[in-house]
């Protein structure tokens, strides 16, 4: 089964599809949506050659080997070893489901220090250039671009061209002050990230990405941002803590098993923010961190249900001996969720790294 993100969903697709920057030769120049996006002409109704929203939900989950339903139900975003010669896909349906909770959770307290740094950057004719790594369907840009003043050009990086299509057509068109926002897409792998890939960048962003990286990959990211002299806003990294009300005797054991699952195959999981903060600080950056928890109640029941299924499923995969008690636990939790009686806080952390400008001091 694939790696799950800090919110319980499977990230086998995002681990590969959402790992970010491409070399320039890897940009999807043949994608008509990407071509139009480069000129800022794409609108949500463009891209008529792409699938409709309903088709997205039917077709974006890649074909995978069978997975036991008590580990990862079919209506979640289940992981599994797909064909190694095809880029895995991360379901846009799940990304749409979590987007409102992500937007509500991100730390606005980090925006003022970010704005101050951006205001001190040399101005560019095409405005602020933002590189969004592992962009998925583009939720980070839809949240952040309307909160920043001035013209912006977003470079959306992902390995999956399908997700890049939706990120491009759903990109915002204007900044907080009405200035123009344009986008382009680049397909590629974070493992090949170099300072050259970030040439001219004024800001690097990512969302729910750090915890599915290795320490080496985080080090590569920090080095590239430091070499480019640009700040990095890296949001919604799993913190390894979950609060559920009412409490249950198995809560702690499920949490511990899930956190162990997050660290499989060398991934950072709940250690991601600490590792990233150390990596950026080693390059002279000023680092700030701020909590960014999901707070799920009756109004977020659909998201809470899918999160529960994935969270418990990952714990069972990590500790198979939990299968029977975890199955009963999941049934109880889903019933409470359906009845509007469950409250969940999924803790994340946002990180702002203010790298030293290449032409001066920080």
N, C-alpha and C positions, 0 to 999 in steps of 0.2 A: 504494500500500500504506500501511497505517496506521503510526503511530508505535509503536516497540517499547519495552518497558520496559528497565530496566537489567539485567534478567536474561534478555534475549533474546526474551521473548515479546511478541506484538503487543499494544500498548496503544491501538489505535484505539478500542476500546470504553472502556477506562478513562480515556483522555484526555478523553472527553466524558461517559461514564457515571459516572466516578468523580471528578468534579471538585468534588464536595462540596456546600457548604451551600445550602440553599434559603431563599427568603423564606418566612415562616410560611404565607402563602397557598398555597405550593406543596407543603405536606405532603400525603402520600397519605392523606387522611382517609377515602377510600372503600375502602381496603384493610383487610379484616377482620383480617388479621394485624397491621397497624400499630395498629389500634384496640385489639386485645387486648394488644399489646406495651406500650401506654401505661399499662396497668393492672398490668403485670408478670405477666399470666396466660398468656403464650405459653409453650409447652414445645416441645421438638423434635418431638413427635408431633402438635402442633397444625398448623394450616394445611393441613388435608386437601384444601382446594380447590386447593392448589398442586401442581406436578408432583413426581413421585417422583425419587429420586436418579438412577435410570437414565434417566428422561426428561430430566433436566437435561443429561446428557452428550449426548443425541441432539439436543436442540433449542435449546440456548442460543447456539450459534454462529449469528450472523445471516447471512442470505443475502448473499453478496458476489460480485463479479465474479471470474472465474477468475484464479488466481495460479499462475505456473509452479511446479511441485512442487519444483524444485531451489532455489527461493528460499524458499518457505514451504510445506512439505508439508501435506497435508490433515489429518493427524492431529495437527499442532501447533495453535496458536491463530492462524491466518493472518489477516493484515490485508487490507484492500482497501476501496475506496470503496463503501460501502453507500448506501442511499437516504438522502438528506440530511434527509428529513422524519421519519425515525424515529431515536429514540435508539439508538446502537449498543450492543451488549452484549458484555461481557467474560466468557468462558466460566467458569462455576463449576467445571468439571472441572479447569481449570488452577489456579484459586485453591486448590482442595482439594489438588492435587498439591504445590504449593509451601508450603502452610501449615506443615507440620512443620519444614521448613528455615528458614522465616522465624522461627518461634518459637525455634529453637535459636540463630539468629544474633543476634537483638536484644540490645542491650547492657544487661545487668543492672546494670552499674556506674553507669548514669544513674538508677537507681530510687531510691537512697538520697537524693541531692539533691532529687529530685522529691518524695519522701515528706516531707522536711523542709519544703519549700515548702508542700505541701498541708496539713500539720499547722498551719501558721501562717495559713491562710485563715480568714475568718469562717465559722462553722458555719451550715449550712442545715438546715431541717427535713426536706427530702427528700434530704439527703446531698450528696455531690460530684456536680456536673453536668459530664459529659464530652461534648464534641462531637467525634465521629470523622468526619473529612472524607474523602470518597472511600472509604467503608467497604467497598465490594465485598460480600463475603459475611460480613463481620464478624470477620475473623481477629484484628484488633488487640484488640477487646474480649474475645475468648475468651482471649487471652494476658494482657492487662493487668489486667482486672477481678479475677481471682482472686489477683493479686499485691498488691492494695491493700486496706487495712482500711477498714471503714466502709461505710455505705449509699452506693450510687451510682445515678445516673440517666444513662444513655447516650443521647445524641441522635445517631442514625446518619444521615449525609448521603450521598446518592448521586443521580446523575441517573437511574439505571436502576431502575425499580420492581421488576423481576424480582430483581435482586441484593438490594434492600432487603428483599424477602420472606424470602430465605434468611438474611440477616443477623439479622432479627428472630426467626425461629424457632430459630436456632442460638445465640442470645445466652446468655451464662452467667447463672445465677440467683442466685449468692451470691458475696460478696467473700471475702478471705482469712480474715476473722474470722467468717464465716458471715452477715454482714449482707446485707440484700436488695439485689439489683441489678435495676433495671427499665430498659426501653428504649422509645424511640419512634423513628419514622423520618420523615425529611424529604427530599423530592425537590427537587433544584435544582442550580444551576451555581455553581462557585467564583468565576466572574467577577463574580457579583452579591453576593459576600460583603461584609457591612458589620458594623461593631461591634454594631449592633442585633441581628444574627443570633446573636451570641455573648453576648447579655445574660444575666447570671447564670452564665456558664460558670466552672468552677473549673479546667478543663483542656481543651486542644485536642490531639487526636492525629491522626496520619495515618501511613500505611504505604505505601512505594513510590510516593509521589505527587510529591514535590518535583521529581524529574528530568523529569517530563512537564509541568511548568509553565513559563511564561515568567517573565522577571525582573519584569515588571509584576505578574503574578499572585502571585508570591512576596512582592513588596512590599505588595500588598493584604492578603495573609494576615498578614504581620508587623504591619502597621498595625492590623488588626482585633484581633489578640491583645493588642497593646500597649494599645489603647483599652479593652479588656475587663479588662486587668490580670491575665490568666491565663497560666500557663506553657503551653508547647507542646512535646510530645514527638513528633518527626517521624522515623520510622525507615525504614531500608532504602533510602536513596537511593544510586543507583549512583555508584561512585567512579572508574570508568573504567579499572580494573585487573583483569586476570584472570590466574590462574596455572594452567597445565595441566601434568600430569606423566603420561607422559613429554613433554618439550618437542618442538616441531615448528617447522621454519623459518618457517611461515606464521603462527604464533601472533601475532606482533607486528603484522603487516599486517592480519590479521582484526580484531584489537582496535582498531587505529587507525581502520579503516573503520567499525566499529560505533560507536565514539565520535562520529565525524563524523555518522553517521546520527542519533544521539541529539540532535544539535544542530540538526537540520533544522527549518525553519519557525520559528526563534526560540526553540525549547525549550532549557532549560538543560542537560539531560543531566548529564554528569559535573561540570559547574560548579555544580550546584544547591546543594550544601551550603555552598560558599563564598559564593554569592550570598545564601542564606538567612541565614547567620551575619552577614553585613554588614548585611542589612536589619533583622534583629532588634536588632543592636547599635546601629544608628542610632536606634532608639527607646528606648535605655537598658537593654535586656535584657542579662543575663548569659548567655552562650552557652557550652555545652559540647558537644563532639563526641567520638564514640567509634566505633572500627571495629565493624562487624557483618557479617562475611563469611559467605557460604554456604560450607560445606565438604562437597563431594560426593564420595562414594566408591562402592564397590559396593552399599552399602545404599540409596543414593539414585539408582540407575541410571535409573529411569524419569524422574525429574526431570532428571537430567543429559542424557538423550537429548533431551527436549523443549527444554531450554535450548540445547543445541548447535544444534538445527535452527533455532531462532529467531535465535540469535546469528549464525550463519553466513549465514542468509537476509538479515538486515538489512545485513550487510557487503556482500553481493553486490548488494543493491539500491542501496547507496550507490556502489559501484564495480563496474559491470557487467563490467569487464575481468577481474575475479576469478572469474567464473562457472566456468570449467573447472578451474582449480587448486583453487578452494574446494570444488567438487563432489568432487574426489578427497580433499581434506582431510577433508570431512565423512564420507565413507565410512570412512576410516581411523579417525577419532575414534569413530564409532558402533561400529565393530567392536571397538575397545579397550574401549569402555564396556560392550558386551555380554559381553565376556570378563572383566570385572571388573578390568581393568588400568589404567583411567583414573582420575585424581584431579583434581578441579577446585576451585579457590578463586575465588569470584566476590566481589570486594570491594564492600562497601557502607559507608555511614557513618550512624550515628544522631545526631540533634541534639536537645539539650534547651535550650530558650530560656526563661529565668526572667525573664519580663517584670515590671516594677515593679507591685506592687499599686496599684490606682487610689486606694486610701485611705491609702497610706503609702509608705515607702521600701522598696527591695529589700534 
